[in-house]
Amino acid sequence: MRVPCSWPADRAYPGLVPTSGSAVVVGGGIGGLAAAIGLSRAGWQVTVFERLPGDLDDAGSGISLAANGVRALDALGAGDALRAAGCFQRRVSTRSPRGTWLARMDGAELERVAGTPIVGIARYELHRLLRTLLPTPVVREEVTAVEGNAVVTTSGRHEAEVIVAADGVNSRLRKRFFPAHPGPVYSGSAVIRAITTEPFTLSSSDFNLTWGRGVEFGYIGLADGRAEWHAVLTIPAGTRYPDPIAEMRRRFGSWHEPVTALLDATEPEAVLHHDVYELVTPLPSYVSGRVALLGDAAHAMQPNLGQGACQALEDAVTLAHALSSTDVDTALTRYDAERRPRSQAIARAARQTGRMGQQLTNPFGIAMRNLAFRAMPTSVMARSMLRYTRWQPPAKDGPGTQN
């Protein structure tokens, strides 16, 4: 049986008896907040610690959540709020810099099969709606150590039966519990992105992507009328531009509209620049004792499949379900067994997709790829996307499903 998309707010999962226990979540990003919501709905007393005093450094950008991410938020009671605050993306389009269509996938068929459209939303808005579902506010303190079943912060020692490490790609807890792991490595790409200052008229709010030689440019519409754009560049790690908008105009000034118009509608101070790091070496486990790694701390991946946040949300729902149905040690073993194979496989697929997409620089290879995309039936492309998004929340006494 499959769990329905939503259920009463006072119950985490149908047929499961809420448990009681204490948990600490380290990290107040999307994955950490989602884990805290899921555990709270399962009866756990949860404290979230976030070291940054304000918004996270990626909060000024947008995000597109595929069907699996939307279903995870449904399972956490946040799906309706997501739909109200977001924009449905009913078409996914890919073009060349001159504007030639490489692929236009009608989202109606994808929505019919997946059960929900892709939803675009500003990250700060998603953070806000997740925080409103927490029973207690996020504690703005840094976790400086883990001692047994307790974390140490600037305010003291905090005991917990479970510690959730959701502290991002540069996770200190991952380094603490997996010291032999080499850690994240630079993917070879950086993402530069921003939200326009004022409302921006787009032909649709759909997901639009353009591939160039070693670069890509994409954009979506947001519910408040503004637009979010991103550029992915193949550049050395640490590269920064004194005037990022001028650099974007230099690179994309001859591309099809509305690329240059989006740049003109953006203030330089709104631009974010992040090097993309990933865990190329898979972790041997997502669990160490009573510590569970989640999201980028466990499986930081390239953004080429749009699955980073979706996988973190899957982690959160799966962890909460496991901890609401059995003892802690068994639950954490189940969480690792369910989440590690799938998320690591998707991370590998995202890396491979990047090699054939934004990172491709050989002119002949680009021409062959573009020809293949133009010839590919929409049904084949839809099946390819569904391979990663068919996940369903765990059913009673069972794991989540992918098909």
C-alpha positions in Angstrom: 0.0 0.0 0.0 1.1 3.6 -0.5 0.7 6.4 1.9 -1.7 9.2 0.7 -0.2 12.5 -0.2 -1.4 14.2 3.0 -3.0 13.3 6.3 -4.0 15.1 9.5 -1.4 17.3 11.0 -1.4 15.6 14.4 -0.3 12.3 12.9 2.9 11.6 11.0 2.0 8.4 9.3 -1.3 6.5 9.2 -1.3 3.4 11.4 1.9 4.3 13.3 1.9 5.1 17.0 3.7 8.4 17.7 6.8 7.9 19.8 8.5 10.0 22.4 12.2 10.9 22.5 14.6 13.7 22.0 16.4 14.6 18.9 18.8 17.4 17.9 19.1 18.5 14.3 22.3 20.3 13.3 21.6 22.6 10.4 18.6 24.7 9.6 18.5 24.3 5.8 15.7 22.5 3.8 16.8 19.0 4.9 17.3 19.9 8.5 14.0 21.7 8.8 12.1 18.9 7.1 13.7 16.3 9.4 12.7 18.3 12.4 9.1 18.6 11.1 8.8 14.9 10.4 10.2 13.9 13.8 8.0 16.4 15.6 4.9 15.0 13.9 6.1 11.6 15.1 6.1 12.7 18.7 9.7 13.5 19.1 11.0 16.6 21.0 13.2 18.3 18.5 15.7 21.1 18.7 17.2 22.6 15.6 20.6 24.4 15.8 21.8 26.7 13.0 25.1 28.5 13.3 24.2 31.3 10.9 22.3 34.2 12.5 20.1 35.0 9.5 19.1 33.5 6.2 21.4 30.8 4.7 23.7 31.9 1.9 21.6 30.4 -0.8 18.3 31.8 0.3 18.3 34.5 -2.4 17.8 32.1 -5.2 15.0 29.9 -6.5 14.4 26.1 -6.6 12.3 23.7 -8.6 11.0 20.7 -6.8 10.1 17.6 -8.8 7.3 15.3 -7.9 9.3 13.3 -5.3 10.1 16.5 -3.4 6.5 17.7 -3.6 5.3 14.3 -2.3 7.8 14.5 0.6 6.5 17.9 1.6 2.9 16.5 1.3 4.0 13.8 3.8 5.3 16.5 6.1 2.1 18.6 6.0 3.7 21.3 3.9 2.4 20.4 0.4 -0.6 22.8 0.4 1.6 25.7 1.6 4.2 24.9 -1.1 1.5 24.9 -3.9 0.1 28.2 -2.6 3.5 29.9 -2.5 5.0 28.4 -5.6 4.5 28.4 -9.4 3.6 25.2 -11.3 6.1 24.4 -14.1 4.1 22.5 -16.7 6.7 22.5 -19.4 10.5 21.8 -19.4 12.3 23.4 -22.3 15.9 23.2 -23.5 17.4 25.5 -26.2 20.7 26.4 -27.9 22.1 29.9 -27.4 20.5 31.1 -30.6 17.1 30.0 -29.3 16.8 26.8 -31.3 14.6 24.3 -29.5 16.4 21.2 -28.5 13.6 19.7 -26.4 10.1 20.9 -25.2 8.5 18.4 -22.9 4.8 19.0 -22.2 4.5 18.7 -18.5 0.8 17.7 -18.7 1.8 14.1 -19.5 4.5 14.2 -16.9 2.1 15.5 -14.3 -0.5 12.9 -15.2 2.0 10.1 -14.6 3.8 11.7 -11.7 0.6 13.0 -10.0 2.0 16.5 -9.5 3.7 19.2 -11.6 7.1 20.6 -10.8 6.8 23.5 -8.4 9.2 26.5 -8.5 9.6 28.6 -5.4 12.1 31.1 -3.9 14.3 29.3 -1.4 13.7 31.9 1.3 10.0 31.3 0.9 10.4 27.5 1.2 12.6 28.1 4.3 9.9 30.3 5.8 7.1 27.9 5.3 9.1 25.1 6.8 10.0 27.1 9.8 6.3 27.9 10.4 5.6 24.2 10.9 8.2 23.8 13.6 6.8 23.6 17.1 9.7 25.7 18.5 12.0 28.2 16.7 15.4 27.4 15.3 18.1 28.0 17.8 20.8 30.3 16.3 23.8 28.6 17.9 26.8 26.8 16.6 27.4 23.1 17.5 31.0 23.0 18.6 31.3 19.3 19.6 29.5 16.0 19.9 30.0 14.1 23.1 28.3 10.7 23.2 24.6 11.3 22.8 24.9 15.1 23.2 25.9 18.2 21.3 27.7 21.1 22.8 26.8 24.6 21.7 27.7 28.1 23.0 24.9 27.7 25.5 25.9 24.4 26.9 25.3 20.6 26.5 22.2 19.2 24.9 21.3 15.5 25.4 19.5 13.7 22.6 18.6 10.1 21.7 19.2 10.9 18.0 21.4 13.5 16.3 20.6 14.5 12.7 23.6 15.9 10.9 22.1 18.2 8.3 25.0 20.6 8.2 25.6 20.8 4.5 28.3 19.9 2.0 31.1 20.9 4.3 29.6 19.0 7.2 31.7 19.1 10.4 29.9 16.2 11.8 30.6 14.1 8.7 34.3 14.8 9.2 34.0 14.0 12.9 32.4 10.6 12.4 34.0 9.6 9.1 37.5 11.0 9.4 38.9 8.7 6.7 36.5 10.1 4.1 38.2 12.5 1.7 35.3 14.9 1.8 33.8 17.1 -0.9 35.6 17.9 -4.1 35.1 20.6 -6.7 32.9 19.6 -9.5 34.6 21.9 -12.0 31.5 24.2 -12.2 30.2 27.2 -10.3 26.7 28.5 -10.2 25.9 32.2 -10.4 22.2 33.1 -9.7 19.9 35.9 -8.6 16.2 36.9 -8.4 15.2 40.0 -10.4 14.7 43.2 -8.4 11.2 43.9 -9.8 8.5 41.7 -11.4 9.6 40.4 -14.7 7.3 39.3 -17.5 8.0 35.8 -18.8 6.0 33.9 -21.4 5.4 31.3 -18.7 6.7 30.2 -15.2 8.0 27.0 -16.7 11.6 25.7 -16.4 13.7 27.0 -19.2 17.3 25.9 -19.8 19.8 26.8 -22.5 23.1 24.9 -23.1 26.2 26.6 -24.5 29.8 25.4 -24.7 30.8 24.6 -21.1 28.0 26.9 -19.8 24.3 26.9 -19.2 21.6 29.5 -18.4 18.3 28.8 -16.9 15.3 30.7 -15.5 11.9 30.3 -13.8 9.1 32.5 -12.8 8.2 33.0 -9.1 4.8 33.6 -7.5 5.4 37.2 -6.7 6.0 38.0 -10.4 9.7 38.2 -10.3 12.0 35.7 -12.0 15.0 33.7 -10.9 17.9 33.0 -13.2 21.0 30.9 -12.9 24.2 30.5 -14.9 26.5 27.5 -14.5 30.1 28.1 -15.7 33.0 25.7 -16.1 35.7 27.7 -14.3 38.4 27.1 -11.7 37.4 26.9 -8.1 37.6 30.2 -6.3 37.1 32.4 -9.4 35.2 35.5 -8.5 34.1 38.6 -10.6 34.2 42.2 -9.3 31.1 42.9 -11.4 29.2 39.6 -11.9 26.5 41.2 -14.0 29.1 42.6 -16.4 30.7 39.2 -16.7 27.3 37.6 -17.4 26.6 40.1 -20.1 30.0 39.4 -21.6 29.3 35.7 -21.7 25.6 35.7 -22.6 25.0 39.0 -24.3 24.5 37.4 -27.7 22.1 34.7 -26.4 18.4 34.6 -27.1 16.0 36.7 -25.1 15.0 37.0 -22.3 18.6 36.2 -21.1 20.0 39.8 -21.4 16.7 41.3 -20.2 16.9 39.2 -17.0 20.4 40.4 -16.4 19.3 44.0 -17.0 16.5 43.5 -14.4 19.0 42.3 -11.7 20.9 44.4 -9.2 24.6 43.4 -8.8 24.2 43.0 -5.0 21.5 40.3 -5.5 23.9 38.0 -7.3 25.1 34.9 -5.5 28.2 32.9 -6.6 28.8 29.4 -5.3 31.4 26.8 -6.3 29.7 23.4 -6.7 31.2 20.7 -4.5 30.1 17.1 -4.4 30.9 13.9 -2.6 32.5 11.9 -5.4 33.6 9.2 -2.9 30.4 7.6 -1.5 30.1 7.4 2.2 30.1 3.8 3.6 27.1 4.6 5.8 24.8 7.5 6.6 24.8 6.4 10.2 27.4 6.4 13.0 26.0 5.3 16.3 23.0 7.5 17.1 24.0 10.1 14.4 22.3 10.1 11.1 23.6 12.1 8.1 21.1 13.8 5.9 21.0 15.9 2.7 24.3 17.4 1.4 26.1 16.1 4.5 25.4 12.6 3.3 25.3 12.9 -0.5 26.1 16.3 -1.9 25.6 16.2 -5.6 25.7 18.3 -8.8 22.5 20.1 -9.6 22.1 18.7 -13.1 19.0 16.6 -12.2 17.5 19.1 -9.8 17.5 16.4 -7.1 19.7 17.9 -4.3 16.8 19.3 -2.2 14.4 16.5 -3.3 16.8 13.9 -2.0 17.2 15.7 1.3 13.4 15.8 1.6 13.2 12.1 0.9 15.8 11.5 3.6 13.8 13.5 6.1 10.5 11.7 5.5 12.2 8.3 5.5 14.1 9.0 8.8 11.0 10.2 10.5 9.0 7.2 9.4 11.7 4.8 10.6 12.0 6.4 14.0 8.2 6.4 14.4 7.9 2.6 13.8 10.7 0.8 15.7 13.6 1.3 18.1 16.3 3.8 17.4 19.1 1.5 16.4 16.9 -0.6 14.1 15.4 2.6 12.7 18.8 4.1 11.8 19.9 0.9 10.2 16.7 0.9 8.1 17.2 4.6 7.2 20.7 3.9 5.9 19.6 0.8 4.0 16.8 2.6 2.3 18.4 5.9 1.5 22.0 5.3 0.7 21.7 3.2 -2.4 19.1 5.5 -4.1 20.7 8.8 -3.2 24.2 7.7 -4.2 22.9 6.4 -7.5 21.2 9.7 -8.2 24.4 11.6 -7.3 26.3 9.5 -9.9 23.6 10.1 -12.5 23.7 13.9 -11.8 27.5 13.8 -12.4 27.0 11.9 -15.7 24.3 14.3 -16.8 26.5 17.2 -16.3 29.2 15.7 -18.5 26.7 15.6 -21.4 25.1 18.9 -20.6 26.6 22.1 -19.2 30.2 20.6 -19.0 30.4 19.5 -22.6 32.8 21.6 -24.6 33.8 19.6 -27.7 32.0 21.2 -30.7 31.3 17.8 -32.3 30.0 16.3 -29.1 27.7 19.3 -28.6 26.4 19.0 -32.1 25.7 15.3 -31.7 24.0 15.9 -28.3 21.8 18.6 -29.7 20.8 16.4 -32.6 20.0 13.5 -30.3 17.8 15.8 -28.1 15.9 17.1 -31.1 15.2 13.6 -32.3 14.2 12.2 -28.9 10.5 11.5 -28.4 8.9 13.3 -25.5 7.8 10.0 -24.0 11.4 8.8 -23.8 12.4 12.1 -22.1 9.5 11.8 -19.7 10.5 8.3 -18.7 14.0 9.4 -18.1 12.9 12.1 -15.7 10.4 9.8 -14.0 13.2 7.4 -13.2 14.3 9.8 -10.5 11.0 11.2 -9.3 8.7 8.2 -8.9 9.6 7.9 -5.2 6.6 7.6 -2.8 6.7 8.2 1.0 7.0 5.1 3.1 3.9 3.0 3.6 2.9 1.5 7.0 5.6 -1.0 8.0 7.3 -0.7 4.7 9.9 1.4 2.8 9.3 4.2 0.4 8.7 3.1 -3.2 10.4 4.3 -6.4 8.1 2.9 -9.0 
